[in-house]
């Protein structure tokens, strides 16, 4: 080694002893004594053996179950890469992107988007960090939903799926909305709700079972309460409203009045007996109803369809009076008499004492169900909807009710009381000509001409049974009419 190699490096000339000279940028400094201090090149220089630890300390620390934030750096068909500041990007499998069953990653996230994810596994078998967006969303949603439930608030989200019995609504997790709670009344077709954003109340919450039940109907009822109250205030008993049948049940039919549904009980559907409401109305029918009652406390409306129709009893009362003869059909026999239908939905009772002028033990000794006969109205009580009839008094004669007079009134009988039928056009000349042509074509003699009595018989109405024939009146002394015929003969036989 030479002397040059061992010689100390030349030092810069010291400045004046009385001052500190500032060095140019990038150069060290001199103190008052002229000592040189080099500029600092590094801060906290780290030796090689501590370099890995220092590098690790600059990265984010994660644990399983932790929620982290990061930027989407890659979107593939099967996965999304998320940079959270870890030593490697985290992987979010497609199944962990959304609560929806089938998704396109590009529809859920975009490049550069900041999102949250939950750490599922710090390192899988390949050393990858596995994350879940939907589970982070789920954890955040539970906190919000529990707070909303406690405050009796509402949640909203798009309908993502139709399942058995209802809808699945995305509220950060899968909320179940039963079909019966979608609207104020049950909806049959749920498909049109797909994609719609619905607002609903939380009625059931169980995190352990991952169960959230929603009710949109509860929200509708709450938001429409003022409208319902106003609607009910304006609805008065006795007024008539038009509506649409929204539902038919065993006990009646519900009618949408344009703001609320009212119930028409089965007993208010018709003046006739109704076996089932569907025999009178169908869903979608537009009908006019009368308001019977408005219950403001229970928010219920009672309606009547038959109140808008003519009361058959009132109609019968205005067109008939005591003492008239009407034609009817026996509908039922009871130990104390027989019921006879004398009009549409109108039945009267013939007491056993009014069936025959002779004593009988049972009604079936004289009449049978289905038999048609003449009866006299002997009492008419519209308030109690009761009509008393008499068969034996009908045999004594009387004024025939107006609806029967065209065929069975007084003008249908001659002076002797014989039935001659309704007045018709004289066709005897045409009949003679027809018979004459018949004889000329067949060569048969005039002896084939029917007797006069036979011709009259042929022109009379053809009744189905003897009992159904009109009464045969015989003018009695004083001009009163007496009813005779097969029914009277049956009485005599008993």
KOLRO-566222 format. One record per residue (C-alpha): x, z, y; residue number from 1. Coordinates in steps of 0.25 Angstrom, whole numbers, m for minus. Layout:
// KOLRO-566222
<rec u="X" w="Z" v="Y" k="NUM"/>
...
***
This chain:
// KOLRO-566222
<rec u="0" w="0" v="0" k="1"/>
<rec u="6" w="m4" v="14" k="2"/>
<rec u="6" w="5" v="26" k="3"/>
<rec u="m4" w="m4" v="32" k="4"/>
<rec u="m14" w="0" v="21" k="5"/>
<rec u="m12" w="15" v="24" k="6"/>
<rec u="m12" w="14" v="39" k="7"/>
<rec u="m24" w="20" v="46" k="8"/>
<rec u="m33" w="10" v="52" k="9"/>
<rec u="m31" w="8" v="67" k="10"/>
<rec u="m40" w="16" v="76" k="11"/>
<rec u="m47" w="11" v="88" k="12"/>
<rec u="m40" w="16" v="101" k="13"/>
<rec u="m46" w="29" v="106" k="14"/>
<rec u="m54" w="28" v="118" k="15"/>
<rec u="m51" w="37" v="130" k="16"/>
<rec u="m52" w="51" v="126" k="17"/>
<rec u="m62" w="55" v="137" k="18"/>
<rec u="m74" w="46" v="132" k="19"/>
<rec u="m82" w="41" v="120" k="20"/>
<rec u="m82" w="26" v="119" k="21"/>
<rec u="m95" w="20" v="113" k="22"/>
<rec u="m92" w="10" v="102" k="23"/>
<rec u="m99" w="m4" v="102" k="24"/>
<rec u="m111" w="m6" v="93" k="25"/>
<rec u="m108" w="m5" v="78" k="26"/>
<rec u="m95" w="3" v="80" k="27"/>
<rec u="m93" w="18" v="79" k="28"/>
<rec u="m90" w="28" v="91" k="29"/>
<rec u="m79" w="36" v="97" k="30"/>
<rec u="m79" w="50" v="101" k="31"/>
<rec u="m73" w="57" v="113" k="32"/>
<rec u="m60" w="59" v="106" k="33"/>
<rec u="m60" w="44" v="101" k="34"/>
<rec u="m64" w="46" v="87" k="35"/>
<rec u="m71" w="34" v="81" k="36"/>
<rec u="m84" w="36" v="73" k="37"/>
<rec u="m89" w="24" v="65" k="38"/>
<rec u="m104" w="20" v="66" k="39"/>
<rec u="m113" w="24" v="55" k="40"/>
<rec u="m116" w="13" v="44" k="41"/>
<rec u="m125" w="21" v="35" k="42"/>
<rec u="m135" w="33" v="35" k="43"/>
<rec u="m135" w="42" v="23" k="44"/>
<rec u="m126" w="33" v="15" k="45"/>
<rec u="m130" w="35" v="0" k="46"/>
<rec u="m121" w="34" v="m12" k="47"/>
<rec u="m124" w="25" v="m23" k="48"/>
<rec u="m128" w="35" v="m33" k="49"/>
<rec u="m139" w="40" v="m23" k="50"/>
<rec u="m144" w="26" v="m19" k="51"/>
<rec u="m155" w="24" v="m30" k="52"/>
<rec u="m161" w="38" v="m26" k="53"/>
<rec u="m161" w="34" v="m12" k="54"/>
<rec u="m167" w="21" v="m15" k="55"/>
<rec u="m178" w="27" v="m23" k="56"/>
<rec u="m181" w="37" v="m12" k="57"/>
<rec u="m185" w="26" v="m2" k="58"/>
<rec u="m196" w="21" v="m12" k="59"/>
<rec u="m211" w="27" v="m12" k="60"/>
<rec u="m213" w="37" v="m23" k="61"/>
<rec u="m225" w="35" v="m32" k="62"/>
<rec u="m233" w="43" v="m42" k="63"/>
<rec u="m243" w="39" v="m52" k="64"/>
<rec u="m257" w="41" v="m46" k="65"/>
<rec u="m252" w="39" v="m32" k="66"/>
<rec u="m258" w="30" v="m22" k="67"/>
<rec u="m248" w="21" v="m14" k="68"/>
<rec u="m249" w="10" v="m4" k="69"/>
<rec u="m242" w="m3" v="m4" k="70"/>
<rec u="m242" w="m18" v="0" k="71"/>
<rec u="m247" w="m29" v="m10" k="72"/>
<rec u="m235" w="m38" v="m12" k="73"/>
<rec u="m240" w="m46" v="m23" k="74"/>
<rec u="m253" w="m50" v="m29" k="75"/>
<rec u="m254" w="m56" v="m43" k="76"/>
<rec u="m265" w="m59" v="m52" k="77"/>
<rec u="m262" w="m47" v="m61" k="78"/>
<rec u="m256" w="m37" v="m52" k="79"/>
<rec u="m253" w="m34" v="m37" k="80"/>
<rec u="m239" w="m29" v="m32" k="81"/>
<rec u="m239" w="m17" v="m22" k="82"/>
<rec u="m227" w="m13" v="m14" k="83"/>
<rec u="m228" w="2" v="m12" k="84"/>
<rec u="m214" w="4" v="m8" k="85"/>
<rec u="m210" w="8" v="m23" k="86"/>
<rec u="m198" w="2" v="m30" k="87"/>
<rec u="m206" w="m9" v="m35" k="88"/>
<rec u="m220" w="m14" v="m32" k="89"/>
<rec u="m232" w="m8" v="m38" k="90"/>
<rec u="m241" w="m16" v="m48" k="91"/>
<rec u="m256" w="m16" v="m46" k="92"/>
<rec u="m262" w="m22" v="m59" k="93"/>
<rec u="m275" w="m31" v="m56" k="94"/>
<rec u="m284" w="m21" v="m63" k="95"/>
<rec u="m279" w="m10" v="m53" k="96"/>
<rec u="m282" w="m18" v="m41" k="97"/>
<rec u="m297" w="m16" v="m40" k="98"/>
<rec u="m309" w="m8" v="m46" k="99"/>
<rec u="m315" w="m22" v="m49" k="100"/>
<rec u="m314" w="m27" v="m63" k="101"/>
<rec u="m309" w="m41" v="m60" k="102"/>
<rec u="m301" w="m44" v="m48" k="103"/>
<rec u="m291" w="m54" v="m42" k="104"/>
<rec u="m279" w="m46" v="m36" k="105"/>
<rec u="m279" w="m56" v="m24" k="106"/>
<rec u="m294" w="m51" v="m20" k="107"/>
<rec u="m289" w="m37" v="m20" k="108"/>
<rec u="m276" w="m36" v="m13" k="109"/>
<rec u="m268" w="m46" v="m4" k="110"/>
<rec u="m253" w="m47" v="m2" k="111"/>
<rec u="m248" w="m37" v="9" k="112"/>
<rec u="m260" w="m28" v="8" k="113"/>
<rec u="m258" w="m13" v="8" k="114"/>
<rec u="m265" w="m6" v="m3" k="115"/>
<rec u="m265" w="7" v="m10" k="116"/>
<rec u="m263" w="9" v="m25" k="117"/>
<rec u="m262" w="20" v="m35" k="118"/>
<rec u="m249" w="22" v="m44" k="119"/>
<rec u="m253" w="20" v="m58" k="120"/>
<rec u="m239" w="20" v="m64" k="121"/>
<rec u="m226" w="22" v="m57" k="122"/>
<rec u="m219" w="13" v="m68" k="123"/>
<rec u="m225" w="6" v="m79" k="124"/>
<rec u="m217" w="2" v="m91" k="125"/>
<rec u="m211" w="m10" v="m83" k="126"/>
<rec u="m208" w="0" v="m71" k="127"/>
<rec u="m219" w="m5" v="m62" k="128"/>
<rec u="m227" w="3" v="m53" k="129"/>
<rec u="m242" w="2" v="m56" k="130"/>
<rec u="m252" w="3" v="m46" k="131"/>
<rec u="m268" w="3" v="m44" k="132"/>
<rec u="m275" w="m1" v="m32" k="133"/>
<rec u="m289" w="2" v="m37" k="134"/>
<rec u="m285" w="16" v="m41" k="135"/>
<rec u="m280" w="19" v="m28" k="136"/>
<rec u="m293" w="13" v="m22" k="137"/>
<rec u="m300" w="22" v="m32" k="138"/>
<rec u="m293" w="35" v="m28" k="139"/>
<rec u="m295" w="32" v="m13" k="140"/>
<rec u="m310" w="28" v="m16" k="141"/>
<rec u="m313" w="41" v="m23" k="142"/>
<rec u="m308" w="49" v="m11" k="143"/>
<rec u="m317" w="41" v="m2" k="144"/>
<rec u="m329" w="41" v="m11" k="145"/>
<rec u="m329" w="56" v="m13" k="146"/>
<rec u="m328" w="58" v="2" k="147"/>
<rec u="m340" w="48" v="4" k="148"/>
<rec u="m348" w="55" v="m7" k="149"/>
<rec u="m346" w="69" v="m1" k="150"/>
<rec u="m351" w="64" v="13" k="151"/>
<rec u="m362" w="56" v="6" k="152"/>
<rec u="m357" w="43" v="12" k="153"/>
<rec u="m357" w="29" v="7" k="154"/>
<rec u="m347" w="19" v="1" k="155"/>
<rec u="m347" w="4" v="1" k="156"/>
<rec u="m341" w="m7" v="m7" k="157"/>
<rec u="m343" w="m20" v="m13" k="158"/>
<rec u="m350" w="m22" v="m27" k="159"/>
<rec u="m340" w="m27" v="m37" k="160"/>
<rec u="m348" w="m27" v="m50" k="161"/>
<rec u="m361" w="m27" v="m56" k="162"/>
<rec u="m362" w="m17" v="m68" k="163"/>
<rec u="m372" w="m12" v="m78" k="164"/>
<rec u="m382" w="m4" v="m69" k="165"/>
<rec u="m376" w="m7" v="m55" k="166"/>
<rec u="m365" w="m11" v="m46" k="167"/>
<rec u="m350" w="m8" v="m45" k="168"/>
<rec u="m346" w="m5" v="m30" k="169"/>
<rec u="m331" w="m5" v="m25" k="170"/>
<rec u="m330" w="7" v="m17" k="171"/>
<rec u="m315" w="9" v="m20" k="172"/>
<rec u="m320" w="12" v="m34" k="173"/>
<rec u="m331" w="7" v="m43" k="174"/>
<rec u="m344" w="13" v="m38" k="175"/>
<rec u="m356" w="11" v="m47" k="176"/>
<rec u="m369" w="7" v="m40" k="177"/>
<rec u="m381" w="8" v="m49" k="178"/>
<rec u="m391" w="m3" v="m48" k="179"/>
<rec u="m402" w="6" v="m45" k="180"/>
<rec u="m395" w="11" v="m33" k="181"/>
<rec u="m391" w="m2" v="m27" k="182"/>
<rec u="m403" w="m4" v="m18" k="183"/>
<rec u="m416" w="4" v="m15" k="184"/>
<rec u="m422" w="m2" v="m27" k="185"/>
<rec u="m416" w="m7" v="m40" k="186"/>
<rec u="m409" w="m20" v="m40" k="187"/>
<rec u="m409" w="m29" v="m52" k="188"/>
<rec u="m398" w="m39" v="m49" k="189"/>
<rec u="m385" w="m33" v="m44" k="190"/>
<rec u="m376" w="m46" v="m44" k="191"/>
<rec u="m379" w="m49" v="m29" k="192"/>
<rec u="m373" w="m36" v="m25" k="193"/>
<rec u="m359" w="m40" v="m30" k="194"/>
<rec u="m349" w="m41" v="m18" k="195"/>
<rec u="m359" w="m34" v="m9" k="196"/>
<rec u="m354" w="m21" v="m2" k="197"/>
<rec u="m363" w="m10" v="m4" k="198"/>
<rec u="m364" w="4" v="2" k="199"/>
<rec u="m368" w="16" v="m6" k="200"/>
<rec u="m369" w="31" v="m8" k="201"/>
<rec u="m361" w="38" v="m19" k="202"/>
<rec u="m370" w="45" v="m28" k="203"/>
<rec u="m361" w="49" v="m39" k="204"/>
<rec u="m346" w="52" v="m39" k="205"/>
<rec u="m337" w="56" v="m51" k="206"/>
<rec u="m322" w="53" v="m50" k="207"/>
<rec u="m319" w="58" v="m64" k="208"/>
<rec u="m328" w="47" v="m70" k="209"/>
<rec u="m325" w="37" v="m59" k="210"/>
<rec u="m339" w="36" v="m56" k="211"/>
<rec u="m345" w="33" v="m43" k="212"/>
<rec u="m360" w="30" v="m42" k="213"/>
<rec u="m366" w="23" v="m29" k="214"/>
<rec u="m380" w="22" v="m23" k="215"/>
<rec u="m383" w="11" v="m13" k="216"/>
<rec u="m398" w="14" v="m14" k="217"/>
<rec u="m394" w="28" v="m8" k="218"/>
<rec u="m387" w="22" v="3" k="219"/>
<rec u="m398" w="12" v="6" k="220"/>
<rec u="m408" w="24" v="6" k="221"/>
<rec u="m400" w="32" v="15" k="222"/>
<rec u="m398" w="20" v="25" k="223"/>
<rec u="m412" w="16" v="24" k="224"/>
<rec u="m418" w="29" v="26" k="225"/>
<rec u="m422" w="27" v="40" k="226"/>
<rec u="m428" w="14" v="37" k="227"/>
<rec u="m436" w="20" v="25" k="228"/>
<rec u="m441" w="31" v="34" k="229"/>
<rec u="m445" w="21" v="45" k="230"/>
<rec u="m452" w="12" v="34" k="231"/>
<rec u="m460" w="24" v="28" k="232"/>
<rec u="m464" w="29" v="42" k="233"/>
<rec u="m470" w="15" v="45" k="234"/>
<rec u="m477" w="15" v="31" k="235"/>
<rec u="m491" w="20" v="32" k="236"/>
<rec u="m501" w="23" v="20" k="237"/>
<rec u="m512" w="13" v="20" k="238"/>
<rec u="m504" w="1" v="25" k="239"/>
<rec u="m502" w="m11" v="17" k="240"/>
<rec u="m488" w="m17" v="15" k="241"/>
<rec u="m482" w="m29" v="8" k="242"/>
<rec u="m471" w="m27" v="m1" k="243"/>
<rec u="m463" w="m33" v="m13" k="244"/>
<rec u="m464" w="m27" v="m27" k="245"/>
<rec u="m450" w="m22" v="m30" k="246"/>
<rec u="m452" w="m15" v="m43" k="247"/>
<rec u="m462" w="m13" v="m54" k="248"/>
<rec u="m462" w="0" v="m62" k="249"/>
<rec u="m472" w="6" v="m72" k="250"/>
<rec u="m478" w="15" v="m62" k="251"/>
<rec u="m480" w="5" v="m51" k="252"/>
<rec u="m473" w="m5" v="m42" k="253"/>
<rec u="m463" w="m3" v="m30" k="254"/>
<rec u="m465" w="m12" v="m18" k="255"/>
<rec u="m455" w="m15" v="m7" k="256"/>
<rec u="m461" w="m13" v="6" k="257"/>
<rec u="m450" w="m19" v="14" k="258"/>
<rec u="m442" w="m6" v="16" k="259"/>
<rec u="m446" w="3" v="4" k="260"/>
<rec u="m453" w="2" v="m9" k="261"/>
<rec u="m466" w="8" v="m12" k="262"/>
<rec u="m473" w="11" v="m25" k="263"/>
<rec u="m486" w="5" v="m30" k="264"/>
<rec u="m490" w="14" v="m41" k="265"/>
<rec u="m497" w="7" v="m53" k="266"/>
<rec u="m510" w="14" v="m49" k="267"/>
<rec u="m509" w="7" v="m36" k="268"/>
<rec u="m506" w="m7" v="m41" k="269"/>
<rec u="m520" w="m12" v="m44" k="270"/>
<rec u="m535" w="m7" v="m45" k="271"/>
<rec u="m534" w="m12" v="m60" k="272"/>
<rec u="m527" w="m4" v="m71" k="273"/>
<rec u="m512" w="m8" v="m71" k="274"/>
<rec u="m504" w="m7" v="m84" k="275"/>
<rec u="m491" w="m10" v="m77" k="276"/>
<rec u="m488" w="m13" v="m63" k="277"/>
<rec u="m481" w="m26" v="m67" k="278"/>
<rec u="m495" w="m31" v="m70" k="279"/>
<rec u="m498" w="m30" v="m55" k="280"/>
<rec u="m485" w="m33" v="m48" k="281"/>
<rec u="m471" w="m39" v="m50" k="282"/>
<rec u="m458" w="m37" v="m43" k="283"/>
<rec u="m457" w="m46" v="m31" k="284"/>
<rec u="m472" w="m46" v="m29" k="285"/>
<rec u="m476" w="m46" v="m14" k="286"/>
<rec u="m488" w="m36" v="m13" k="287"/>
<rec u="m496" w="m29" v="m2" k="288"/>
<rec u="m497" w="m14" v="m4" k="289"/>
<rec u="m504" w="m2" v="3" k="290"/>
<rec u="m496" w="10" v="6" k="291"/>
<rec u="m502" w="23" v="0" k="292"/>
<rec u="m492" w="33" v="3" k="293"/>
<rec u="m478" w="35" v="10" k="294"/>
<rec u="m470" w="47" v="6" k="295"/>
<rec u="m460" w="49" v="17" k="296"/>
<rec u="m452" w="60" v="10" k="297"/>
<rec u="m451" w="53" v="m3" k="298"/>
<rec u="m450" w="39" v="3" k="299"/>
<rec u="m460" w="34" v="m6" k="300"/>
<rec u="m471" w="24" v="m3" k="301"/>
<rec u="m484" w="23" v="m12" k="302"/>
<rec u="m491" w="9" v="m12" k="303"/>
<rec u="m504" w="3" v="m17" k="304"/>
<rec u="m506" w="m12" v="m21" k="305"/>
<rec u="m521" w="m10" v="m25" k="306"/>
<rec u="m524" w="m4" v="m12" k="307"/>
<rec u="m522" w="m18" v="m6" k="308"/>
<rec u="m532" w="m24" v="m16" k="309"/>
<rec u="m547" w="m23" v="m16" k="310"/>
<rec u="m552" w="m11" v="m23" k="311"/>
<rec u="m561" w="m16" v="m35" k="312"/>
<rec u="m569" w="m4" v="m35" k="313"/>
<rec u="m572" w="m5" v="m20" k="314"/>
<rec u="m575" w="m20" v="m22" k="315"/>
<rec u="m585" w="m17" v="m33" k="316"/>
<rec u="m592" w="m6" v="m25" k="317"/>
<rec u="m594" w="m15" v="m13" k="318"/>
<rec u="m600" w="m26" v="m22" k="319"/>
<rec u="m609" w="m18" v="m32" k="320"/>
<rec u="m619" w="m7" v="m31" k="321"/>
<rec u="m626" w="3" v="m40" k="322"/>
<rec u="m637" w="m4" v="m48" k="323"/>
<rec u="m630" w="m17" v="m49" k="324"/>
<rec u="m628" w="m24" v="m63" k="325"/>
<rec u="m614" w="m28" v="m66" k="326"/>
<rec u="m608" w="m35" v="m78" k="327"/>
<rec u="m597" w="m28" v="m85" k="328"/>
<rec u="m588" w="m26" v="m97" k="329"/>
<rec u="m587" w="m14" v="m106" k="330"/>
<rec u="m572" w="m10" v="m105" k="331"/>
<rec u="m572" w="4" v="m112" k="332"/>
<rec u="m581" w="13" v="m120" k="333"/>
<rec u="m580" w="28" v="m119" k="334"/>
<rec u="m589" w="39" v="m125" k="335"/>
<rec u="m597" w="41" v="m112" k="336"/>
<rec u="m599" w="26" v="m109" k="337"/>
<rec u="m593" w="13" v="m106" k="338"/>
<rec u="m584" w="7" v="m95" k="339"/>
<rec u="m588" w="m7" v="m90" k="340"/>
<rec u="m580" w="m15" v="m81" k="341"/>
<rec u="m588" w="m21" v="m70" k="342"/>
<rec u="m578" w="m27" v="m61" k="343"/>
<rec u="m563" w="m29" v="m59" k="344"/>
<rec u="m557" w="m16" v="m63" k="345"/>
<rec u="m570" w="m9" v="m61" k="346"/>
<rec u="m576" w="m1" v="m73" k="347"/>
<rec u="m589" w="7" v="m74" k="348"/>
<rec u="m594" w="17" v="m84" k="349"/>
<rec u="m607" w="15" v="m91" k="350"/>
<rec u="m610" w="30" v="m96" k="351"/>
<rec u="m615" w="30" v="m110" k="352"/>
<rec u="m629" w="35" v="m104" k="353"/>
<rec u="m629" w="21" v="m97" k="354"/>
<rec u="m626" w="12" v="m108" k="355"/>
<rec u="m639" w="12" v="m115" k="356"/>
<rec u="m654" w="16" v="m113" k="357"/>
<rec u="m653" w="22" v="m127" k="358"/>
<rec u="m644" w="34" v="m131" k="359"/>
<rec u="m631" w="30" v="m137" k="360"/>
<rec u="m619" w="38" v="m142" k="361"/>
<rec u="m608" w="29" v="m139" k="362"/>
<rec u="m606" w="17" v="m129" k="363"/>
<rec u="m601" w="8" v="m140" k="364"/>
<rec u="m615" w="9" v="m146" k="365"/>
<rec u="m619" w="m1" v="m135" k="366"/>
<rec u="m607" w="m7" v="m128" k="367"/>
<rec u="m593" w="m12" v="m132" k="368"/>
<rec u="m580" w="m14" v="m124" k="369"/>
<rec u="m579" w="m28" v="m119" k="370"/>
<rec u="m595" w="m30" v="m118" k="371"/>
<rec u="m600" w="m36" v="m106" k="372"/>
<rec u="m613" w="m31" v="m100" k="373"/>
<rec u="m621" w="m27" v="m88" k="374"/>
<rec u="m621" w="m13" v="m82" k="375"/>
<rec u="m627" w="m7" v="m69" k="376"/>
<rec u="m620" w="0" v="m59" k="377"/>
<rec u="m626" w="14" v="m58" k="378"/>
<rec u="m615" w="21" v="m50" k="379"/>
<rec u="m604" w="17" v="m41" k="380"/>
<rec u="m593" w="27" v="m37" k="381"/>
<rec u="m582" w="19" v="m30" k="382"/>
<rec u="m575" w="32" v="m25" k="383"/>
<rec u="m573" w="37" v="m40" k="384"/>
<rec u="m572" w="22" v="m45" k="385"/>
<rec u="m583" w="24" v="m55" k="386"/>
<rec u="m595" w="15" v="m58" k="387"/>
<rec u="m606" w="19" v="m67" k="388"/>
<rec u="m613" w="8" v="m75" k="389"/>
<rec u="m625" w="7" v="m84" k="390"/>
<rec u="m629" w="m2" v="m95" k="391"/>
<rec u="m643" w="3" v="m98" k="392"/>
<rec u="m647" w="2" v="m83" k="393"/>
<rec u="m641" w="m12" v="m82" k="394"/>
<rec u="m652" w="m16" v="m93" k="395"/>
<rec u="m662" w="m11" v="m82" k="396"/>
<rec u="m658" w="m22" v="m73" k="397"/>
<rec u="m653" w="m22" v="m59" k="398"/>
<rec u="m646" w="m31" v="m48" k="399"/>
<rec u="m634" w="m39" v="m54" k="400"/>
<rec u="m621" w="m37" v="m46" k="401"/>
<rec u="m618" w="m49" v="m37" k="402"/>
<rec u="m606" w="m54" v="m45" k="403"/>
<rec u="m615" w="m56" v="m57" k="404"/>
<rec u="m627" w="m62" v="m49" k="405"/>
<rec u="m622" w="m76" v="m49" k="406"/>
<rec u="m624" w="m77" v="m64" k="407"/>
<rec u="m632" w="m65" v="m67" k="408"/>
<rec u="m640" w="m62" v="m55" k="409"/>
<rec u="m656" w="m63" v="m53" k="410"/>
<rec u="m655" w="m78" v="m50" k="411"/>
<rec u="m650" w="m80" v="m64" k="412"/>
<rec u="m664" w="m75" v="m70" k="413"/>
<rec u="m677" w="m82" v="m70" k="414"/>
<rec u="m690" w="m75" v="m66" k="415"/>
<rec u="m692" w="m70" v="m80" k="416"/>
<rec u="m678" w="m64" v="m80" k="417"/>
<rec u="m672" w="m74" v="m89" k="418"/>
<rec u="m657" w="m78" v="m87" k="419"/>
<rec u="m656" w="m92" v="m81" k="420"/>
<rec u="m642" w="m91" v="m77" k="421"/>
<rec u="m635" w="m95" v="m63" k="422"/>
<rec u="m642" w="m106" v="m55" k="423"/>
<rec u="m635" w="m119" v="m59" k="424"/>
<rec u="m637" w="m134" v="m55" k="425"/>
<rec u="m648" w="m141" v="m63" k="426"/>
<rec u="m641" w="m149" v="m74" k="427"/>
<rec u="m654" w="m152" v="m82" k="428"/>
<rec u="m654" w="m167" v="m78" k="429"/>
<rec u="m640" w="m169" v="m82" k="430"/>
<rec u="m642" w="m162" v="m95" k="431"/>
<rec u="m654" w="m170" v="m99" k="432"/>
<rec u="m646" w="m183" v="m96" k="433"/>
<rec u="m635" w="m178" v="m105" k="434"/>
<rec u="m644" w="m175" v="m116" k="435"/>
<rec u="m650" w="m188" v="m115" k="436"/>
<rec u="m637" w="m195" v="m116" k="437"/>
<rec u="m634" w="m186" v="m128" k="438"/>
<rec u="m646" w="m190" v="m135" k="439"/>
<rec u="m644" w="m205" v="m133" k="440"/>
<rec u="m630" w="m204" v="m138" k="441"/>
<rec u="m633" w="m196" v="m150" k="442"/>
<rec u="m647" w="m202" v="m153" k="443"/>
<rec u="m652" w="m188" v="m155" k="444"/>
<rec u="m667" w="m185" v="m151" k="445"/>
<rec u="m673" w="m177" v="m140" k="446"/>
<rec u="m675" w="m166" v="m150" k="447"/>
<rec u="m660" w="m162" v="m148" k="448"/>
<rec u="m664" w="m158" v="m133" k="449"/>
<rec u="m662" w="m143" v="m132" k="450"/>
<rec u="m673" w="m134" v="m129" k="451"/>
<rec u="m675" w="m130" v="m115" k="452"/>
<rec u="m671" w="m115" v="m119" k="453"/>
<rec u="m659" w="m120" v="m125" k="454"/>
<rec u="m654" w="m127" v="m113" k="455"/>
<rec u="m656" w="m115" v="m104" k="456"/>
<rec u="m648" w="m107" v="m114" k="457"/>
<rec u="m637" w="m117" v="m113" k="458"/>
<rec u="m636" w="m116" v="m98" k="459"/>
<rec u="m635" w="m101" v="m98" k="460"/>
<rec u="m621" w="m94" v="m96" k="461"/>
<rec u="m613" w="m92" v="m109" k="462"/>
<rec u="m610" w="m77" v="m111" k="463"/>
<rec u="m599" w="m72" v="m120" k="464"/>
<rec u="m608" w="m62" v="m127" k="465"/>
<rec u="m622" w="m57" v="m126" k="466"/>
<rec u="m618" w="m44" v="m119" k="467"/>
<rec u="m612" w="m52" v="m108" k="468"/>
<rec u="m625" w="m60" v="m105" k="469"/>
<rec u="m631" w="m57" v="m92" k="470"/>
<rec u="m643" w="m48" v="m92" k="471"/>
<rec u="m657" w="m53" v="m96" k="472"/>
<rec u="m666" w="m47" v="m85" k="473"/>
<rec u="m681" w="m46" v="m88" k="474"/>
<rec u="m689" w="m44" v="m76" k="475"/>
<rec u="m697" w="m31" v="m78" k="476"/>
<rec u="m710" w="m27" v="m71" k="477"/>
<rec u="m707" w="m24" v="m56" k="478"/>
<rec u="m696" w="m35" v="m56" k="479"/>
<rec u="m685" w="m26" v="m61" k="480"/>
<rec u="m675" w="m32" v="m71" k="481"/>
<rec u="m671" w="m27" v="m84" k="482"/>
<rec u="m658" w="m30" v="m91" k="483"/>
<rec u="m660" w="m34" v="m106" k="484"/>
<rec u="m651" w="m41" v="m116" k="485"/>
<rec u="m642" w="m39" v="m127" k="486"/>
<rec u="m636" w="m26" v="m121" k="487"/>
<rec u="m650" w="m20" v="m121" k="488"/>
<rec u="m652" w="m25" v="m135" k="489"/>
<rec u="m639" w="m17" v="m139" k="490"/>
<rec u="m645" w="m5" v="m133" k="491"/>
<rec u="m658" w="m6" v="m141" k="492"/>
<rec u="m650" w="m8" v="m154" k="493"/>
<rec u="m643" w="5" v="m151" k="494"/>
***
